[in-house]
Amino acid sequence: MNYLGEKAKAEGMQLVYHPHMGTGVENLADIDRLMNGTDRENVKLLLDTARLYCAGVDRLKVTQTYVDRIEHVHLKNIPQAVLEESKETHRGFLDSIRPGIFTLPGDSEGAIEFQPILQELAKADYKGWLMVEAEQDPNTTNPLQDALTACSYLRKVTGL
């Protein structure tokens, strides 16, 4: 990672690592190992709220611990009931997407509290990307309405 981060910097880019379920960096111990074993200038972190939630990782703790290395954020929510059903039935990734394991900030069925995470980022004067990433089946939801719901919710919790 350090080598790749140096190469990216030399080309005017920034390496940002995305912890993801089913990969070598999934849980808090993995994230700690990655962050402690890499150069803070060359290897940054992508904070994906829903993927961390699925892995049982405290999103606020990760934000507080690594706020100076977070370069990109995926704001995505999880309906707890769908997560539990997916775990109980051992659904794979695609089979969990279809019934709606991921949803957007502002969804009343979502389990993630975004305001504390966003406050930590604001306190640190975060300047990176905030992406609403619902990963929903467009055949079962209205993408435009979802985008408007997420924007409205984020305006409310951030005051922007």
Beta strands, then each sheet from edge to edge (+ up, - down):
strand 1: 15-17
strand 2: 43-48
strand 3: 70-75
strand 4: 129-132
sheet 1: 1+ 2+ 3+ 4+
end
